[in-house]
Amino acid sequence: MSEQATALVRASVAAPPFHRWLEPEVVAVTADEVTIRLALRHEFRRSDDADGVHGGVVAALIDIAGHAAVVAAVGHGVPTINLRVDYLRMATGDVLTARAKPVRVGRTIALIDIEVTTGDGILVAVGRGSFSTRAG
């Protein structure tokens, strides 16, 4: 992937205020996959007494990674049409990594599959997002 495409993905991930609060990090951008890492903080826990990450944080990471994969493919920001998340186990640890892979990028809609793993490589969630490929 070109440096320009990678810069565009980084800018699209960094721009929204919610993303700036989460602080996701774009690790890699290729034609086949975008990888985003999220360092976990206490605010992301499901409660003060529990280790697990709130499911909304995992869903947000899935949406961010899916969006980034479409930006890499079409070159501009796009809106999410639908997002599905399957939580496979409690997300714990210090970091989560999302890997987003395009299934199909068409003229109007892109379909992206996303896997989220812990720092130890344990799969904790999978998602599928559909995104408009029109600028939005």
Secondary structure, 3 states (H helix, E strand, C coil): CCHHHHHHHHHHHHCCHHHHHHCCEEEEECCCCEEEEEECCHHHECCCCCCCECHHHHHHHHHHHHHHHHHHHHCCCCCEEEEEEEECCCCCCCEEEEEEEEEEECCCEEEEEEEEEECCCCEEEEEEEEEECCCC
